């Protein structure tokens, strides 16, 4: 695989990509959110890429790249890609449309909904190969496959024609409003979308401040910008699967590094809180990466009052089976759910005493796991407690310690989600 780090998107080539895509993609709405505008006393606009045929912006870059190879007759051996879901759907859509064979490597951890969507869009033209637990491992396997088979590797972000395709989104935004855009909040995984936004806004709207939004557990662009060199993270939290990348692209980093106003990392729990909020209040079903830009508004450290702001809603490929984990992460983030290892005397009535003496009238046990395994005087249980207000936590801890029940607090454990979901 070759990556030309000296080749950058031009406005002419981005306009050419617009022509390629004009009968393929939706010109998605730029909608003002009345709720968010009122909340921040600003004009908040949502660029609704969740309304694309594959429910994410990834179709733009994938189709633009594959079509260019198709026109140049470079796909006799098919194509191959790696993706955590959305790029794969764009690639599958293009393979079906152009009737070419594609092999798609995806992490084993990819939500079932995304696997089914890829199979649906690709039909008989794609083959899915599940490999390893992260996008980066799947990418390496896809590159090896490309080298051995001669299939063209379709990079999800670090490719100039991918970036040109994503940049058509920026052109649409500027064509959809005559207002000066003060801030644009852009979700970031490998940086392809961000590089596309930068390529257009730096030339056509240089006064707009570009905010790069990443999941806190995979903030590879922020780390790279701070280090001054593209940096691979040692490990990542893959929950925000559409934006969980250990290392951004070399080309995307070169394009973005000096054109980002700020990088904002968003806690995965905050993302979950936002997912539930936009579902309940706006009837929008988003995936975690799709909610990043909206979630960042609460965390941004500047006054947004009176500003014109665009948040890119990048996708809606969510799996309903993840709902319980989303709810748990949101409750943990808000300080309303707490998990403990609790010491119980091994005698009848000890749980009743715990409830009467430790819990307040508004506290509720939502998780309890205990097995009597020996004849010791005390034994431990995992107990989950839901509070009415986060400020009730200190009182709960004080009562638990004073009465000798406290053994260990689990919320700070990296394995907490494996324990409770």
N, C-alpha and C positions, 0 to 999 in steps of 0.2 A: 504493500500500500504506500502511495506517495502523497505527502501533504505539502503543498506549495505555500510556504509561509510568506512568500514575497508577493502573492497575488491577492489583491483586496477587491471587495465589491465596488463597482462604480454605479452611478445613477443610471447610466445608459443600460447597463446589464440588468439592473433591478427593474427598469421599465420593460426590458425584454422578457424578464421572468413574469411580469404582470400579464403580458400578452399570452405567454405559455399557459398561464393558470386561469385566464378569464372565463373559460367554459368548464373549469374543473372544480374550483372552490367557490365558496360563498363570500360575497362582500359583507362581512358580518357587521352587525349594528354597533355603533358607538352610542351607548345608552346612558343618559344621565340617571344616576341613582338618587332619587329624592330622599330616601332614608339616610344614606351616607352623606349626602350634601348637607342635610339638616344637622346631622351629628357633628360634622366638622366645620360647619359654617363656611363651606366651600362649594365649588362646582365639581362634583366627583363624577367622572364618566367611566363606564366599564366597556372595554373593547371585548365583545362577546365571542371569543374564539371557541368557546364550548359549543357553538352553533354550527361549526363546520361539519361536513359529511362524516368525518371520522371523529368528531367531537374534540378536536384539538388543532392548534396551528401547525402541527408537524407535517400535515399534508402539503403545505406550501413548499418547504424545502425538499421533501422526499420526491415529490412529483417533478419539480424543476430539475433536480439532479438526474433522475432516472430517464426523464424525457430527453435530456441533452445527450446521454449515452445512447439512447435508442436512435436518435437522429443521426448520430455519428457511427452507427452500426458497431458498437463496442460491447454488445451484450450477448454474443453467441454462446457464452458459457453461463449465462444467467447472472443474477446479482445475489449478494449476501449482505446482511446487516446484523447489527446487534441493537437491542432495545429493551427498555423496561416496560414498554407498552405502546406509547403514542407514536413514536417514530415507526415502530413495526406496523401499526395500522396504516400510516401514510404510505409506507413501502408496499404493503399488501394491496392497498387500493390501486397504486400505480401499476403493480404487476398484473393485476386483473384487467385494468383498463387497457394496457398496452400488450397484454397476453404474452408475458415473459415469465420465466421461472425464477422464483426467489427463495432463498433459504434464510430463515430468520432465527437467530440465536437470542434466547430470552432467559433471564435468571429464573431459577426454580421457584423463587419467592414471588414471581409476578402474579398479581391477583387473577383469579380465574376469569373474571369478567373481561379483562384485557386479552387473555389468551383466546377466548371465544370470539371476541370482536375481530382479532387478527385473522383467525380461521374463516370467519364469515366474509370479510372484505376480500381476502385472497382467493377463496374457493380452492380450485384445483391447481392454482398457479403458485402456491407457496407451501413450504414445508417448515414446520416449527421445530426447533431443537432446544430443549431446556437444558441449561448448563450453569452450574455453580449458583452462588447466592447473590452476586452483585453484578451490576451492569459492566463494570470494568473487566471482570473475569470473562463474561460473555463476549465482550468486545474482542478480547485477545483470542478467544476461540474462533470468532468469526474471521478475524484477520488471518489466522493460520489456515482456515478453510479456504479463504480467498487465494492465498499463495499456492495451495496444493491443487485447487480445482480450476483456477483461472477465472472464477466468478468475480465480477466487479464489486468491490466493497463500497457500500453506501454508508458513509460516516453519518452519525446522527447530528453532528454539529460542526466538526472541524473541517469544513470543506467550503470553498468559496461559493459554489453553486447552491449548496444548502443554505448558506447565509443570505444569498441573493433572494432565494425563495421566501425565507422568513422576513426579509426586509420589505417585501410587498405589503406586509401588515402595517408597517410604519407609513408607507405611502398612502394607504387607505385612511389611516387616522388623520393625516394632514389634509386629505381631500374631504373628510367628513365634518370638519369644523373650521370656522374662520376665526375662532378664539385663539388668543395666545395661550399656549400650553406651558404652565409654569413648572410642573413636575410630571414625569411619567414613571410609574412604578412597574418594573419588569421582572417577572420570575426568571430565575437562573438555575440551570442545571449545568450543562457543558458550555453554555455561553452562545449558542448559535442564534437564538432569538435576540439576545442582548446585542450581539455584534451586528445583527440586521438593523435593530433600532438605532444604534450608534451610527451606522453607515449612512442612514438617511437623515436623522435629526442633527447630526453634527454639521451637515451641509445646508439643510433646508430650514432648520429651527434650532440654531446653535444656542439660543437663550434658554431653551428648555433644559431643566436639570434632570438627568437620568439617574434613577435610583435602582440599584441592583438588589433584588430580594432573593435570599437563599434560605433553605431550612438550616436551623442552627446546627443540627447534627451533620451537615454536609456543606459547610460554607467554604468551598474550595476557591471560589473567585475572591472572596474577601481575604482569605489567607494569602493568596497569590499576590493581590494588589499590595497588601501590607509588606510582604517579603520582597516585592520588586522583581519576582521571578515566578514563573508558573510552578506551583507547588502541589505535590500529591499528598493528600491527607492519609495518615496512618490507618484510620478506620472511619466509618461513617454510620449514621443511623439511616437505614433504608426505608423508613416509614413513608416519607414523601417521595415515593418511588419515581415519579416523573421528574424529579430534580435532585436526586441523590447520586452525585458523581464525585469520585475521589479526586479527580484531576480534570480541570477544564481544558479545552483545546488550546494548542499553541497559537493557532491562527486567531481564534476568538479572543484569547488573552491579549495578543498583540493589538488587536483592533480596539479592545475595550479599556485597557489598563489606564490610559490617560484621559478617558472620556466619560468616566463614571463620576457622578457628583458624590454619591455615598453608597456604601454597601450596608444593607440591613439584614442581619440574621434573625430569623423568626423561630421561636421555640415550636417544636412539633405539637405540643399541647395547645399553643395559641392557634396554630393552623386548624386543629380539631374544633376548638371553640368557634372559630370563624365559619368552618364548614356547617356546623349545626345552626349558627345564627343566620347565614344566608339561606339555608334551607327553610327554616321556620319563618323568617321574616320576609324573604324575597322570592320564595318558591324556586330557588336555583339549586340544582344538584351538581355540585362541583367535586372534582377529585382534589386530593391534598395540594398538589402543585398548582392547581387552578385557583386555589384560594390564597396563595402566598401574597399576591400584591395587595389584596384587600386587608389581610391580616397585618401587613406592615404599617398601615395607616396609624394604628394605635401606638406603634413603637417608634414612629419617626419623631426625632427630637427637635423639630422646628414647627413653628406656628403655621398651620395650613389655612387659616381663616382668610376667606376672600380669594383664594387661589383657584386656578383652573387645573384640575388634576386628572390624569388618565391612569387607570389601573388595567393592565392586561389580564383578562381572565383566560388563562391559557388552555383549560381543558376540563371535561366533565366525565372522564372515564373512571367512575368510581364503582366499587364492588360492594353491594349491599351487605355481604357477609362481613365486611370490616366495620359495620356500624357499632358493634359493642366496643371494639378497640378505640374507635373514634370518641365515643362517649366517655370511656374510661380516661383516655389521655386528656380530654377537655376538663373533666372533673379534677384530675390530679393537678393540672396546670392552674386551675382556679383555687386550689387549696381546699376543696370540698370533700375529697376522698383521701383517706389515710389508711395505710396498711401497717400492721404491727405483728411481731412475734410476741405473744402474750403468755406469761406463766400462770397456769391454773393449778390450784390444789386438786389432787386426785381424790375428791370426795363428792358425794351427791350435793347438789345445790350451789356449786362454785360458780357456775355460769350465771345463775340467777343473782348471786351476790355481786358479780361483776357488772351486770346490767343495772342493778339498783344503786351501786355505790360509785361507779365510774362514769356511766353515761348520763347526759342531761336529758331533759324531756324532748329535746329536738334532735338528738343524735340517733342514728339508726345503724344497726349491724347489717351490712350488705354482703359480707363474705365471711365464712367460718369453715376452717379445715382443721380437724383434730382427730387423732386416733390414739387410743390408749394402748401403749406398746410394752409397758413394764409396770412394776409395782412401786416405783419411786413416789415420794410424797408429792412432787409437782411434775407437771408435764406441759409441753408448749403447744400452742395453737396459732395458726395464722388467722388474724381477724381484720376484716375491712370495715371501716366506720365512715359513714357519710354525715357531714356536718351541715347545718342550715346556713352557717356563715363561716368564712375562713378564720375570723378572729376568735372563734370558739376553740381553736386548736390548742392554744397554750393551757387553757383550763383542763382540757382532756388529758394532756400530757402530765400536768401536775398531779391530777388525781390518780392516774395510772402509776406514776412513780411512787407517790406517797403510800399507796396501798400495796405496793410490791408486785404489781402485775406486769410492769414493763420489762421487756427483755431486749427487743430490737425494733428499730424503725425501718420499714422496708421501702418507703417512697424514694429514698436516695439510692436504692440498688439499681444497677443497670439492667438487671434481669427481672424487674418488677412486672413488665408486661407478659413475660413468659410464665410468671407465677399465677397471674390473676385472669388471663384471657386464654 
